[in-house]
Amino acid sequence: MDNLLISNSDYEKEIKFLSTLPYRNSPYSARNWGHVRHGLCSYSSKIKPSIAYYLVNLFSKPNDVILDPFSGVGTIPFEACLNHRKGIGVDLSPLAFHVTNAKVHKINKTKVNEEIQRVKGAISKSENIEIIDCEAKLFYHPFTFCEILAARDYFLNSEITPERSFVLSCLLHILHGNRPYALSRRSHNLIPIPPKGKFVYKPLMKSLVEKTDRMLNEELPPEFIEGAAYNNDACKMAVESVDKIFTSPPFLGTTEFLRQNRIRLWFCGWDKDKLIALKKNSNFLEFNGLSLYPQIFKEFHKILREDGLLILHLGIYKKENMAESLLPIAEGKNFTFLGLVNEDSTHIETHGRTDKGGTHTHQFLIMQKTIDRKSTRLNSSHLI
Protein backbone atom coordinates (compact mmCIF):
# COMPACT_ATOMS: atom_id res chain seq x y z
CA MET A 1 0.00 0.00 0.00
CA ASP A 2 1.10 3.57 -0.65
CA ASN A 3 1.84 6.04 2.11
CA LEU A 4 0.38 9.51 1.67
CA LEU A 5 1.79 12.74 3.04
CA ILE A 6 1.17 16.48 2.79
CA SER A 7 4.53 18.00 1.91
CA ASN A 8 4.08 21.22 3.90
CA SER A 9 3.14 19.47 7.13
CA ASP A 10 4.87 20.58 10.33
CA TYR A 11 5.15 16.86 11.10
CA GLU A 12 6.64 15.79 7.75
CA LYS A 13 9.82 14.35 9.28
CA GLU A 14 7.92 12.40 11.94
CA ILE A 15 5.38 11.00 9.47
CA LYS A 16 8.14 9.87 7.13
CA PHE A 17 9.87 8.08 10.00
CA LEU A 18 6.62 6.43 11.09
CA SER A 19 6.16 5.20 7.51
CA THR A 20 9.29 3.06 8.01
CA LEU A 21 7.31 1.14 10.68
CA PRO A 22 10.10 1.34 13.28
CA TYR A 23 8.16 -0.71 15.83
CA ARG A 24 8.66 -3.77 13.61
CA ASN A 25 12.40 -3.69 14.26
CA SER A 26 14.15 -5.42 17.17
CA PRO A 27 13.80 -5.05 20.13
CA TYR A 28 10.42 -3.33 19.66
CA SER A 29 9.05 -6.22 17.60
CA ALA A 30 9.37 -8.67 20.50
CA ARG A 31 6.03 -9.94 21.72
CA ASN A 32 6.85 -9.07 25.34
CA TRP A 33 8.47 -5.67 24.64
CA GLY A 34 7.65 -2.95 27.12
CA HIS A 35 6.88 -2.60 30.80
CA VAL A 36 5.49 -5.69 32.53
CA ARG A 37 2.25 -3.87 33.40
CA HIS A 38 1.27 -3.83 29.75
CA GLY A 39 0.32 -7.42 30.57
CA LEU A 40 -1.89 -6.46 33.51
CA CYS A 41 -4.94 -7.93 31.77
CA SER A 42 -5.11 -9.62 28.39
CA TYR A 43 -7.39 -7.95 25.86
CA SER A 44 -8.40 -8.78 22.33
CA SER A 45 -7.04 -6.59 19.50
CA LYS A 46 -5.17 -4.16 21.75
CA ILE A 47 -2.61 -1.90 20.10
CA LYS A 48 1.03 -2.99 20.43
CA PRO A 49 2.92 -1.17 23.21
CA SER A 50 5.75 -0.42 20.79
CA ILE A 51 3.33 1.36 18.42
CA ALA A 52 2.07 3.46 21.33
CA TYR A 53 5.69 4.18 22.29
CA TYR A 54 6.54 5.58 18.86
CA LEU A 55 3.33 7.62 18.57
CA VAL A 56 4.03 9.20 21.95
CA ASN A 57 7.71 9.91 21.36
CA LEU A 58 7.48 11.02 17.73
CA PHE A 59 4.43 13.24 17.92
CA SER A 60 4.50 14.77 21.40
CA LYS A 61 6.92 16.31 23.85
CA PRO A 62 7.49 15.83 27.61
CA ASN A 63 4.67 17.13 29.82
CA ASP A 64 2.13 17.06 26.99
CA VAL A 65 -1.35 15.84 27.85
CA ILE A 66 -2.25 12.87 25.64
CA LEU A 67 -5.78 11.50 25.44
CA ASP A 68 -6.99 8.13 24.19
CA PRO A 69 -10.83 8.27 24.02
CA PHE A 70 -11.05 4.54 23.10
CA SER A 71 -8.41 3.52 25.60
CA GLY A 72 -9.12 -0.20 25.87
CA VAL A 73 -6.66 -1.48 28.46
CA GLY A 74 -4.75 1.79 28.50
CA THR A 75 -1.78 0.97 26.28
CA ILE A 76 -1.42 4.48 24.85
CA PRO A 77 -2.08 6.39 28.12
CA PHE A 78 0.34 4.10 29.95
CA GLU A 79 3.12 4.66 27.39
CA ALA A 80 2.46 8.40 27.68
CA CYS A 81 2.86 8.26 31.47
CA LEU A 82 6.00 6.11 31.18
CA ASN A 83 7.54 8.72 28.86
CA HIS A 84 6.99 11.86 30.96
CA ARG A 85 3.61 12.80 29.51
CA LYS A 86 0.23 12.83 31.20
CA GLY A 87 -1.81 10.00 29.73
CA ILE A 88 -5.60 10.11 29.93
CA GLY A 89 -7.81 7.17 29.01
CA VAL A 90 -11.54 7.21 28.36
CA ASP A 91 -13.64 4.11 27.72
CA LEU A 92 -17.26 3.11 28.13
CA SER A 93 -16.33 -0.40 29.24
CA PRO A 94 -15.82 -0.90 33.01
CA LEU A 95 -13.23 -3.57 32.21
CA ALA A 96 -11.21 -1.12 30.12
CA PHE A 97 -11.65 1.66 32.66
CA HIS A 98 -10.29 -0.34 35.60
CA VAL A 99 -7.25 -1.62 33.71
CA THR A 100 -6.45 1.87 32.42
CA ASN A 101 -7.00 3.35 35.89
CA ALA A 102 -4.51 0.88 37.34
CA LYS A 103 -1.88 1.61 34.70
CA VAL A 104 -1.88 5.42 34.77
CA HIS A 105 -1.33 5.69 38.53
CA LYS A 106 1.60 4.97 40.82
CA ILE A 107 0.47 1.89 42.71
CA ASN A 108 1.23 1.71 46.42
CA LYS A 109 2.34 -1.81 47.31
CA THR A 110 1.20 -1.52 50.92
CA LYS A 111 -2.28 -0.52 49.79
CA VAL A 112 -2.31 -3.42 47.32
CA ASN A 113 -1.54 -5.86 50.13
CA GLU A 114 -4.30 -4.31 52.23
CA GLU A 115 -6.69 -4.68 49.30
CA ILE A 116 -5.74 -8.33 48.87
CA GLN A 117 -6.54 -8.93 52.53
CA ARG A 118 -9.97 -7.38 52.07
CA VAL A 119 -10.63 -9.64 49.07
CA LYS A 120 -9.46 -12.61 51.16
CA GLY A 121 -11.88 -11.60 53.90
CA ALA A 122 -14.76 -11.45 51.44
CA ILE A 123 -13.88 -14.88 50.04
CA SER A 124 -13.72 -16.39 53.54
CA LYS A 125 -17.48 -15.88 53.66
CA SER A 126 -18.08 -17.36 50.20
CA GLU A 127 -19.82 -20.45 51.61
CA ASN A 128 -22.77 -18.19 52.36
CA ILE A 129 -22.88 -16.63 48.90
CA GLU A 130 -26.00 -17.07 46.79
CA ILE A 131 -25.17 -19.09 43.68
CA ILE A 132 -26.47 -17.47 40.49
CA ASP A 133 -27.22 -19.24 37.24
CA CYS A 134 -25.27 -17.66 34.37
CA GLU A 135 -22.80 -18.57 31.63
CA ALA A 136 -19.84 -17.95 33.93
CA LYS A 137 -20.95 -20.87 36.12
CA LEU A 138 -19.91 -23.26 33.31
CA PHE A 139 -16.28 -22.15 33.55
CA TYR A 140 -15.51 -23.07 37.17
CA HIS A 141 -15.53 -25.72 39.83
CA PRO A 142 -18.41 -24.90 42.26
CA PHE A 143 -16.00 -23.92 45.06
CA THR A 144 -13.99 -21.64 42.75
CA PHE A 145 -17.21 -20.11 41.44
CA CYS A 146 -18.35 -19.30 44.98
CA GLU A 147 -15.06 -17.50 45.60
CA ILE A 148 -15.41 -15.58 42.32
CA LEU A 149 -18.96 -14.52 43.23
CA ALA A 150 -17.81 -13.31 46.65
CA ALA A 151 -14.94 -11.31 45.10
CA ARG A 152 -17.31 -9.92 42.46
CA ASP A 153 -19.75 -8.70 45.12
CA TYR A 154 -16.88 -7.08 46.99
CA PHE A 155 -15.61 -5.11 44.01
CA LEU A 156 -19.06 -4.10 42.80
CA ASN A 157 -19.84 -2.61 46.22
CA SER A 158 -16.53 -0.86 46.88
CA GLU A 159 -15.35 2.63 46.03
CA ILE A 160 -12.85 2.94 43.20
CA THR A 161 -9.16 3.52 44.00
CA PRO A 162 -6.09 2.92 41.80
CA GLU A 163 -5.01 0.00 44.01
CA ARG A 164 -8.49 -1.52 43.89
CA SER A 165 -8.51 -1.21 40.11
CA PHE A 166 -5.06 -2.81 40.06
CA VAL A 167 -6.11 -5.87 42.08
CA LEU A 168 -9.37 -6.13 40.13
CA SER A 169 -7.44 -6.02 36.83
CA CYS A 170 -5.17 -8.84 38.02
CA LEU A 171 -8.23 -10.89 38.90
CA LEU A 172 -9.86 -10.18 35.53
CA HIS A 173 -6.73 -11.50 33.81
CA ILE A 174 -6.85 -14.85 35.59
CA LEU A 175 -10.59 -15.39 35.16
CA HIS A 176 -10.18 -17.64 32.15
CA GLY A 177 -7.47 -19.20 30.02
CA ASN A 178 -5.50 -22.34 29.25
CA ARG A 179 -2.54 -21.71 31.53
CA PRO A 180 -1.94 -22.90 35.11
CA TYR A 181 -2.85 -19.55 36.69
CA ALA A 182 -6.30 -19.42 35.08
CA LEU A 183 -9.21 -20.11 37.43
CA SER A 184 -11.39 -21.60 34.70
CA ARG A 185 -11.58 -24.93 33.00
CA ARG A 186 -9.54 -24.93 29.79
CA SER A 187 -10.63 -21.99 27.66
CA HIS A 188 -8.71 -19.14 25.97
CA ASN A 189 -6.59 -16.37 27.47
CA LEU A 190 -8.15 -13.62 25.34
CA ILE A 191 -11.62 -14.84 24.43
CA PRO A 192 -13.83 -16.99 26.70
CA ILE A 193 -14.45 -19.84 24.29
CA PRO A 194 -16.69 -22.62 25.68
CA PRO A 195 -14.62 -24.39 28.37
CA LYS A 196 -13.48 -28.00 28.21
CA GLY A 197 -12.19 -30.56 30.67
CA LYS A 198 -12.94 -31.53 34.25
CA PHE A 199 -14.18 -29.18 36.95
CA VAL A 200 -11.07 -28.77 39.12
CA TYR A 201 -11.02 -26.57 42.21
CA LYS A 202 -8.55 -23.70 41.81
CA PRO A 203 -8.21 -21.36 44.81
CA LEU A 204 -8.69 -17.75 43.74
CA MET A 205 -6.32 -16.17 46.26
CA LYS A 206 -3.31 -18.24 45.22
CA SER A 207 -3.51 -17.18 41.58
CA LEU A 208 -4.39 -13.60 42.49
CA VAL A 209 -1.42 -13.12 44.81
CA GLU A 210 0.96 -14.61 42.24
CA LYS A 211 -0.40 -12.31 39.54
CA THR A 212 -0.16 -9.13 41.64
CA ASP A 213 3.39 -10.04 42.63
CA ARG A 214 4.38 -10.42 38.96
CA MET A 215 2.87 -7.05 38.07
CA LEU A 216 4.62 -5.28 40.95
CA ASN A 217 7.97 -6.87 40.22
CA GLU A 218 9.09 -4.08 37.86
CA GLU A 219 9.24 -0.53 39.21
CA LEU A 220 7.91 2.43 37.27
CA PRO A 221 10.64 4.71 35.84
CA PRO A 222 11.40 7.98 37.69
CA GLU A 223 10.06 9.99 34.73
CA PHE A 224 6.60 8.43 35.12
CA ILE A 225 3.81 11.05 35.33
CA GLU A 226 0.46 10.03 36.76
CA GLY A 227 -2.49 10.28 34.42
CA ALA A 228 -6.23 9.82 34.68
CA ALA A 229 -8.98 7.41 33.58
CA TYR A 230 -12.67 8.08 32.95
CA ASN A 231 -15.51 5.62 32.53
CA ASN A 232 -17.59 7.35 29.85
CA ASP A 233 -17.92 7.40 26.07
CA ALA A 234 -16.12 9.35 23.38
CA CYS A 235 -19.16 11.46 22.46
CA LYS A 236 -19.15 13.39 25.72
CA MET A 237 -15.96 13.17 27.75
CA ALA A 238 -15.17 14.57 31.19
CA VAL A 239 -11.92 16.02 29.82
CA GLU A 240 -11.26 19.75 29.50
CA SER A 241 -8.19 20.30 27.31
CA VAL A 242 -5.46 18.11 25.81
CA ASP A 243 -2.46 18.56 23.52
CA LYS A 244 -2.80 15.37 21.49
CA ILE A 245 -5.34 12.63 20.81
CA PHE A 246 -3.90 9.25 19.86
CA THR A 247 -6.43 6.44 19.64
CA SER A 248 -7.47 3.21 17.94
CA PRO A 249 -11.28 3.12 17.68
CA PRO A 250 -13.10 -0.17 17.00
CA PHE A 251 -12.36 -1.43 13.50
CA LEU A 252 -15.49 -1.66 11.38
CA GLY A 253 -16.83 -5.19 10.97
CA THR A 254 -14.20 -6.91 13.08
CA THR A 255 -13.68 -7.36 16.82
CA GLU A 256 -16.86 -7.79 18.85
CA PHE A 257 -15.67 -6.41 22.17
CA LEU A 258 -18.85 -7.25 24.07
CA ARG A 259 -18.93 -10.89 23.07
CA GLN A 260 -15.18 -11.42 23.35
CA ASN A 261 -14.98 -9.86 26.83
CA ARG A 262 -18.32 -11.07 28.18
CA ILE A 263 -17.00 -13.06 31.18
CA ARG A 264 -14.77 -10.23 32.37
CA LEU A 265 -17.55 -7.70 31.71
CA TRP A 266 -19.91 -9.90 33.71
CA PHE A 267 -17.48 -9.76 36.63
CA CYS A 268 -17.52 -5.95 36.31
CA GLY A 269 -21.31 -5.86 36.50
CA TRP A 270 -22.34 -6.02 32.86
CA ASP A 271 -24.50 -9.13 32.89
CA LYS A 272 -26.26 -10.74 29.92
CA ASP A 273 -29.22 -8.34 30.02
CA LYS A 274 -26.87 -5.34 30.02
CA LEU A 275 -24.96 -6.66 27.00
CA ILE A 276 -28.19 -7.30 25.09
CA ALA A 277 -29.37 -3.77 25.86
CA LEU A 278 -26.07 -2.30 24.64
CA LYS A 279 -26.28 -4.21 21.38
CA LYS A 280 -29.70 -2.66 20.76
CA ASN A 281 -28.59 0.83 21.78
CA SER A 282 -28.27 3.06 18.71
CA ASN A 283 -25.65 5.14 20.55
CA PHE A 284 -23.28 2.24 21.00
CA LEU A 285 -20.57 2.81 18.40
CA GLU A 286 -19.45 -0.78 17.96
CA PHE A 287 -22.80 -1.75 16.43
CA ASN A 288 -23.54 1.47 14.59
CA GLY A 289 -20.85 1.92 11.94
CA LEU A 290 -19.85 5.53 11.24
CA SER A 291 -22.98 7.34 12.40
CA LEU A 292 -21.54 8.67 15.67
CA TYR A 293 -18.30 9.99 14.24
CA PRO A 294 -19.59 13.50 13.44
CA GLN A 295 -20.36 13.91 17.14
CA ILE A 296 -17.07 12.30 18.12
CA PHE A 297 -14.95 14.58 15.91
CA LYS A 298 -16.86 17.57 17.24
CA GLU A 299 -15.92 16.51 20.75
CA PHE A 300 -12.30 15.97 19.70
CA HIS A 301 -12.14 19.46 18.22
CA LYS A 302 -13.62 21.00 21.36
CA ILE A 303 -11.07 19.54 23.77
CA LEU A 304 -7.94 19.74 21.58
CA ARG A 305 -5.79 22.80 22.15
CA GLU A 306 -4.79 25.09 19.27
CA ASP A 307 -2.89 23.16 16.58
CA GLY A 308 -3.65 19.97 18.52
CA LEU A 309 -2.79 16.71 16.77
CA LEU A 310 -5.16 13.79 16.16
CA ILE A 311 -3.82 10.36 15.13
CA LEU A 312 -6.22 7.48 14.49
CA HIS A 313 -4.96 3.91 14.26
CA LEU A 314 -7.44 2.31 11.86
CA GLY A 315 -7.85 -0.67 9.56
CA ILE A 316 -9.01 -1.65 6.10
CA TYR A 317 -11.53 -4.44 6.56
CA LYS A 318 -12.12 -6.25 3.25
CA LYS A 319 -13.14 -3.27 1.06
CA GLU A 320 -14.06 -0.92 3.92
CA ASN A 321 -11.29 1.69 4.13
CA MET A 322 -11.75 3.46 7.47
CA ALA A 323 -9.36 6.32 6.67
CA GLU A 324 -11.19 7.16 3.45
CA SER A 325 -14.54 6.93 5.23
CA LEU A 326 -13.57 9.01 8.26
CA LEU A 327 -11.50 11.74 6.63
CA PRO A 328 -14.44 13.66 5.07
CA ILE A 329 -16.27 13.54 8.41
CA ALA A 330 -13.20 14.86 10.24
CA GLU A 331 -12.66 17.62 7.68
CA GLY A 332 -16.28 18.63 8.13
CA LYS A 333 -15.50 19.14 11.81
CA ASN A 334 -12.44 21.31 11.07
CA PHE A 335 -9.56 18.91 10.98
CA THR A 336 -6.75 19.18 8.41
CA PHE A 337 -5.29 16.06 6.81
CA LEU A 338 -1.53 15.75 7.36
CA GLY A 339 -0.70 12.23 6.35
CA LEU A 340 -1.56 8.57 6.07
CA VAL A 341 0.67 5.57 6.75
CA ASN A 342 -0.51 2.12 5.73
CA GLU A 343 0.86 -1.17 7.05
CA ASP A 344 0.26 -4.66 5.69
CA SER A 345 -1.17 -6.52 8.70
CA THR A 346 -1.48 -10.00 7.21
CA HIS A 347 1.68 -11.03 9.11
CA ILE A 348 0.20 -10.32 12.55
CA GLU A 349 -0.11 -13.36 14.79
CA THR A 350 -3.57 -14.69 15.67
CA HIS A 351 -2.77 -16.01 19.19
CA GLY A 352 -4.26 -19.37 18.23
CA ARG A 353 -7.44 -17.87 16.83
CA THR A 354 -8.84 -18.91 13.47
CA ASP A 355 -11.36 -16.03 13.17
CA LYS A 356 -8.80 -13.34 12.39
CA GLY A 357 -11.30 -11.65 10.06
CA GLY A 358 -10.84 -9.57 6.93
CA THR A 359 -8.59 -6.78 8.21
CA HIS A 360 -5.56 -6.83 5.91
CA THR A 361 -4.14 -3.32 6.40
CA HIS A 362 -3.57 -1.11 9.42
CA GLN A 363 -3.55 2.67 8.98
CA PHE A 364 -2.33 5.78 10.79
CA LEU A 365 -4.52 8.71 9.81
CA ILE A 366 -2.80 11.90 10.99
CA MET A 367 -4.73 15.17 11.25
CA GLN A 368 -4.46 18.54 12.94
CA LYS A 369 -7.06 20.83 14.43
CA THR A 370 -7.76 23.39 11.71
CA ILE A 371 -6.94 26.98 12.55
CA ASP A 372 -6.73 29.36 9.56
CA ARG A 373 -5.74 27.20 6.66
CA LYS A 374 -7.71 25.36 4.05
CA SER A 375 -8.02 21.63 4.59
CA THR A 376 -6.26 19.48 2.00
CA ARG A 377 -8.03 16.31 0.91
CA LEU A 378 -6.31 12.93 0.78
CA ASN A 379 -5.45 12.28 -2.87
CA SER A 380 -2.80 10.74 -5.09
CA SER A 381 -0.89 13.98 -5.46
CA HIS A 382 0.50 13.47 -1.96
CA LEU A 383 2.24 10.17 -2.57
CA ILE A 384 5.67 9.75 -1.05
Secondary structure, DSSP 8 states (H G I E B T S, - for coil): ---EE-TT-TTHHHHHHHTT-GGGSTTTTSTT-S-GGGGSS--TT---HHHHHHHHHHH--TT-EEEETT-TTTHHHHHHHHTTSEEEEE-S-HHHHHHHHHHTS---HHHHHHHHHHHHHHHTTGGGS----SGGGGGS-HHHHHHHHHHHHHHHTS---HHHHHHHHHHHHTSSBSSTT-SSSB--SSS----BS------HHHHHHHHHHHHHSS---TT----EEE-S-TTS-S---EEEEEE----TTS--HHHHTHHHHHHTT--HHHHHHHHH-TT-GGGSTTTTHHHHHHHHHHHEEEEEEEEEEEEEETTEEHHHHHHHHHHHTTEEEEEEEEEE-TTS--TT-S---SEEEEEEEEEEE-SSS------GGGB-
